[in-house]
Amino acid sequence: MNSLPELFAMDGHGPYVWSAYAITFAVLALNVVQPWLARRRLVSVEARRRRREVA
């Protein structure tokens, strides 16, 4: 492959290959972000519950 457009085209297979990469990276990102958000939400709910018990 001598040029960037050839790299992206990949002899006609480019859209399939690059969409597969995009979907894979999206799923990996969700696997990182989703537990992080759930933990933040859990900590927030627990802190609210503790404040309620003290008051």
N, CA, C and O atoms as a MOPAC input file, in Angstrom:
PM7 MOZYME 1SCF
protein

 N      0.85100 1    -1.18000 1     0.00000 1
 C      0.00000 1     0.00000 1     0.00000 1
 C      0.88700 1     1.23100 1     0.00000 1
 O      1.69900 1     1.44400 1     0.90000 1
 N      0.71200 1     2.00700 1    -1.00600 1
 C      1.60500 1     3.14500 1    -1.19100 1
 C      1.00800 1     4.46700 1    -0.75400 1
 O      1.74500 1     5.43500 1    -0.56600 1
 N     -0.30600 1     4.53800 1    -0.58500 1
 C     -0.90200 1     5.82100 1    -0.23400 1
 C     -1.99500 1     5.63600 1     0.81500 1
 O     -2.50400 1     4.53700 1     1.03600 1
 N     -2.32600 1     6.73200 1     1.43700 1
 C     -3.34700 1     6.71300 1     2.47700 1
 C     -4.71700 1     6.31600 1     1.93100 1
 O     -5.40600 1     5.52700 1     2.57700 1
 N     -5.14900 1     6.82800 1     0.76600 1
 C     -6.44200 1     6.38200 1     0.22700 1
 C     -6.48800 1     4.87300 1    -0.04200 1
 O     -7.52400 1     4.23700 1     0.15400 1
 N     -5.38200 1     4.31100 1    -0.48500 1
 C     -5.33100 1     2.85500 1    -0.69500 1
 C     -5.49200 1     2.11900 1     0.63000 1
 O     -6.15700 1     1.08500 1     0.70000 1
 N     -4.88100 1     2.66000 1     1.67500 1
 C     -4.99500 1     2.04700 1     2.99300 1
 C     -6.45200 1     2.02500 1     3.44400 1
 O     -6.92900 1     1.01000 1     3.95200 1
 N     -7.16100 1     3.13700 1     3.26100 1
 C     -8.54900 1     3.19900 1     3.69000 1
 C     -9.46800 1     2.37600 1     2.80100 1
 O    -10.45700 1     1.82800 1     3.28700 1
 N     -9.16700 1     2.27500 1     1.51300 1
 C    -10.01000 1     1.51600 1     0.58700 1
 C     -9.83200 1     0.00900 1     0.76500 1
 O    -10.80500 1    -0.74000 1     0.68000 1
 N     -8.61400 1    -0.43700 1     1.00800 1
 C     -8.29300 1    -1.85500 1     1.20400 1
 C     -8.92300 1    -2.73800 1     0.12700 1
 O     -9.60200 1    -3.71900 1     0.43100 1
 N     -8.69500 1    -2.38400 1    -1.10500 1
 C     -9.19900 1    -3.15200 1    -2.25500 1
 C    -10.70200 1    -3.39600 1    -2.18100 1
 O    -11.17100 1    -4.47500 1    -2.54100 1
 N    -11.46000 1    -2.40700 1    -1.72000 1
 C    -12.90900 1    -2.52100 1    -1.66200 1
 C    -13.44500 1    -3.04600 1    -0.34500 1
 O    -14.65400 1    -3.02200 1    -0.11700 1
 N    -12.57200 1    -3.51800 1     0.51900 1
 C    -13.00400 1    -4.06100 1     1.80500 1
 C    -12.93100 1    -3.02500 1     2.92800 1
 O    -13.25200 1    -3.33300 1     4.07600 1
 N    -12.52400 1    -1.84000 1     2.61300 1
 C    -12.31500 1    -0.79000 1     3.61500 1
 C    -13.52400 1    -0.48100 1     4.48700 1
 O    -13.39900 1    -0.43000 1     5.71100 1
 N    -14.70000 1    -0.27100 1     3.88000 1
 C    -15.85500 1     0.06300 1     4.73500 1
 C    -16.16000 1    -1.02900 1     5.76600 1
 O    -16.48900 1    -0.72000 1     6.91200 1
 N    -16.05400 1    -2.28400 1     5.37500 1
 C    -16.30300 1    -3.37700 1     6.31700 1
 C    -15.24300 1    -3.39700 1     7.41500 1
 O    -15.56500 1    -3.49900 1     8.59800 1
 N    -13.98400 1    -3.29900 1     7.01500 1
 C    -12.88600 1    -3.38300 1     7.98400 1
 C    -12.93200 1    -2.22100 1     8.95400 1
 O    -12.82700 1    -2.42500 1    10.16400 1
 N    -13.08800 1    -0.99800 1     8.44800 1
 C    -13.06100 1     0.16300 1     9.33000 1
 C    -14.30600 1     0.24300 1    10.20300 1
 O    -14.23100 1     0.71500 1    11.33700 1
 N    -15.44900 1    -0.20900 1     9.69600 1
 C    -16.63700 1    -0.22300 1    10.55100 1
 C    -16.48200 1    -1.26600 1    11.65800 1
 O    -16.93600 1    -1.04400 1    12.78000 1
 N    -15.84800 1    -2.39600 1    11.35500 1
 C    -15.59400 1    -3.40700 1    12.38500 1
 C    -14.67100 1    -2.84900 1    13.46700 1
 O    -14.89300 1    -3.08300 1    14.65500 1
 N    -13.63600 1    -2.11300 1    13.05900 1
 C    -12.76400 1    -1.47800 1    14.03900 1
 C    -13.54800 1    -0.47300 1    14.89000 1
 O    -13.39500 1    -0.43900 1    16.11100 1
 N    -14.37400 1     0.33400 1    14.25400 1
 C    -15.14400 1     1.35300 1    14.97400 1
 C    -16.08600 1     0.70300 1    15.99000 1
 O    -16.17700 1     1.16200 1    17.12800 1
 N    -16.77800 1    -0.35000 1    15.59300 1
 C    -17.69300 1    -1.03200 1    16.51200 1
 C    -16.91600 1    -1.64500 1    17.67900 1
 O    -17.35000 1    -1.57300 1    18.82900 1
 N    -15.77900 1    -2.24200 1    17.37700 1
 C    -14.95700 1    -2.84400 1    18.43700 1
 C    -14.50900 1    -1.80000 1    19.44000 1
 O    -14.62000 1    -2.01500 1    20.64700 1
 N    -14.00700 1    -0.67600 1    18.96300 1
 C    -13.55500 1     0.36300 1    19.87700 1
 C    -14.71300 1     0.96300 1    20.65800 1
 O    -14.54100 1     1.32900 1    21.82100 1
 N    -15.89700 1     1.07500 1    20.04500 1
 C    -17.07500 1     1.58500 1    20.75800 1
 C    -17.46300 1     0.64800 1    21.89600 1
 O    -17.77100 1     1.10200 1    22.99800 1
 N    -17.45100 1    -0.65200 1    21.63500 1
 C    -17.78600 1    -1.62700 1    22.67300 1
 C    -16.74700 1    -1.59100 1    23.79300 1
 O    -17.10200 1    -1.64400 1    24.97100 1
 N    -15.48100 1    -1.50400 1    23.43600 1
 C    -14.43400 1    -1.41300 1    24.46000 1
 C    -14.60100 1    -0.15700 1    25.31100 1
 O    -14.43100 1    -0.20000 1    26.53000 1
 N    -14.93000 1     0.95300 1    24.67100 1
 C    -15.14000 1     2.19900 1    25.41100 1
 C    -16.32600 1     2.06100 1    26.36100 1
 O    -16.26200 1     2.52000 1    27.50100 1
 N    -17.40300 1     1.43400 1    25.90300 1
 C    -18.55400 1     1.21600 1    26.77400 1
 C    -18.19500 1     0.31900 1    27.95600 1
 O    -18.68500 1     0.53200 1    29.06600 1
 N    -17.35300 1    -0.67100 1    27.72900 1
 C    -16.93500 1    -1.56000 1    28.80500 1
 C    -16.10400 1    -0.83800 1    29.85700 1
 O    -16.00300 1    -1.30800 1    30.99000 1
 N    -15.51700 1     0.27800 1    29.50700 1
 C    -14.75500 1     1.07000 1    30.46900 1
 C    -15.64800 1     2.11600 1    31.12800 1
 O    -15.60300 1     2.29100 1    32.34500 1
 N    -16.45100 1     2.80400 1    30.34100 1
 C    -17.23400 1     3.93200 1    30.83400 1
 C    -18.43200 1     3.48500 1    31.67600 1
 O    -18.71800 1     4.09300 1    32.70800 1
 N    -19.12100 1     2.45500 1    31.25900 1
 C    -20.33700 1     2.04400 1    31.95000 1
 C    -20.09700 1     1.66900 1    33.41800 1
 O    -20.83100 1     2.16300 1    34.27400 1
 N    -19.12200 1     0.83300 1    33.75600 1
 C    -18.88500 1     0.54400 1    35.18100 1
 C    -18.43400 1     1.77200 1    35.96800 1
 O    -18.77200 1     1.92100 1    37.14300 1
 N    -17.68600 1     2.63400 1    35.33100 1
 C    -17.23000 1     3.85900 1    35.98900 1
 C    -18.42800 1     4.73500 1    36.36000 1
 O    -18.49400 1     5.26000 1    37.47200 1
 N    -19.37100 1     4.89000 1    35.43200 1
 C    -20.57000 1     5.68100 1    35.71500 1
 C    -21.43800 1     5.00800 1    36.77400 1
 O    -22.00000 1     5.68400 1    37.63600 1
 N    -21.54900 1     3.69400 1    36.71400 1
 C    -22.34300 1     2.96900 1    37.70600 1
 C    -21.73900 1     3.13600 1    39.09900 1
 O    -22.47000 1     3.30800 1    40.07400 1
 N    -20.42300 1     3.08800 1    39.19900 1
 C    -19.76700 1     3.26500 1    40.49200 1
 C    -20.00000 1     4.66800 1    41.03600 1
 O    -20.27800 1     4.83600 1    42.22300 1
 N    -19.88800 1     5.66600 1    40.18100 1
 C    -20.14300 1     7.04700 1    40.61200 1
 C    -21.57200 1     7.19100 1    41.12500 1
 O    -21.81800 1     7.83500 1    42.14400 1
 N    -22.50500 1     6.58200 1    40.40300 1
 C    -23.90900 1     6.65200 1    40.80000 1
 C    -24.12100 1     5.95100 1    42.14600 1
 O    -24.83300 1     6.46700 1    43.00700 1
 N    -23.51000 1     4.78600 1    42.32900 1
 C    -23.63000 1     4.03700 1    43.57600 1
 C    -23.04800 1     4.81700 1    44.74500 1
 O    -23.65700 1     4.87100 1    45.81400 1
 N    -21.89000 1     5.41600 1    44.56300 1
 C    -21.26900 1     6.20900 1    45.62500 1
 C    -22.15600 1     7.39300 1    45.98200 1
 O    -22.30900 1     7.72200 1    47.15900 1
 N    -22.73200 1     8.02500 1    44.99300 1
 C    -23.61400 1     9.16700 1    45.22900 1
 C    -24.86500 1     8.75400 1    46.00700 1
 O    -25.26300 1     9.43500 1    46.95200 1
 N    -25.47700 1     7.65200 1    45.61400 1
 C    -26.67500 1     7.16500 1    46.30200 1
 C    -26.33800 1     6.78200 1    47.73900 1
 O    -27.09900 1     7.08800 1    48.65700 1
 N    -25.22100 1     6.12400 1    47.93800 1
 C    -24.81300 1     5.70900 1    49.28500 1
 C    -24.52600 1     6.91900 1    50.16900 1
 O    -24.89100 1     6.92400 1    51.34500 1
 N    -23.88100 1     7.93600 1    49.62200 1
 C    -23.59800 1     9.15300 1    50.39100 1
 C    -24.90200 1     9.83900 1    50.78700 1
 O    -25.03700 1    10.32400 1    51.91100 1
 N    -25.85400 1     9.87900 1    49.87000 1
 C    -27.15500 1    10.47600 1    50.17000 1
 C    -27.86500 1     9.69700 1    51.28000 1
 O    -28.45800 1    10.28800 1    52.18200 1
 N    -27.79700 1     8.37500 1    51.20400 1
 C    -28.42600 1     7.52700 1    52.21800 1
 C    -27.80200 1     7.75700 1    53.59300 1
 O    -28.51200 1     7.84100 1    54.59500 1
 N    -26.48200 1     7.85700 1    53.63600 1
 C    -25.79900 1     8.09200 1    54.92200 1
 C    -26.14500 1     9.45000 1    55.51400 1
 O    -26.33200 1     9.57500 1    56.72500 1
 N    -26.23100 1    10.48000 1    54.65200 1
 C    -26.61100 1    11.80100 1    55.12900 1
 C    -28.02200 1    11.78900 1    55.69800 1
 O    -28.30600 1    12.45700 1    56.69200 1
 N    -28.89800 1    11.03000 1    55.06300 1
 C    -30.27500 1    10.91800 1    55.53200 1
 C    -30.33200 1    10.22200 1    56.89100 1
 O    -31.10600 1    10.62200 1    57.76000 1
 N    -29.51700 1     9.18100 1    57.07600 1
 C    -29.51200 1     8.45200 1    58.34800 1
 C    -28.99000 1     9.30700 1    59.48000 1
 O    -29.48500 1     9.20400 1    60.60200 1
 N    -28.00000 1    10.15100 1    59.21900 1
 C    -27.41300 1    10.99300 1    60.24800 1
 C    -28.40000 1    12.07500 1    60.66800 1
 O    -28.46900 1    12.43100 1    61.84400 1
 N    -29.14900 1    12.58900 1    59.73200 1
 C    -30.08000 1    13.69200 1    60.02800 1
 C    -31.31600 1    13.24000 1    60.69900 1
 O    -32.18500 1    14.05600 1    61.00700 1

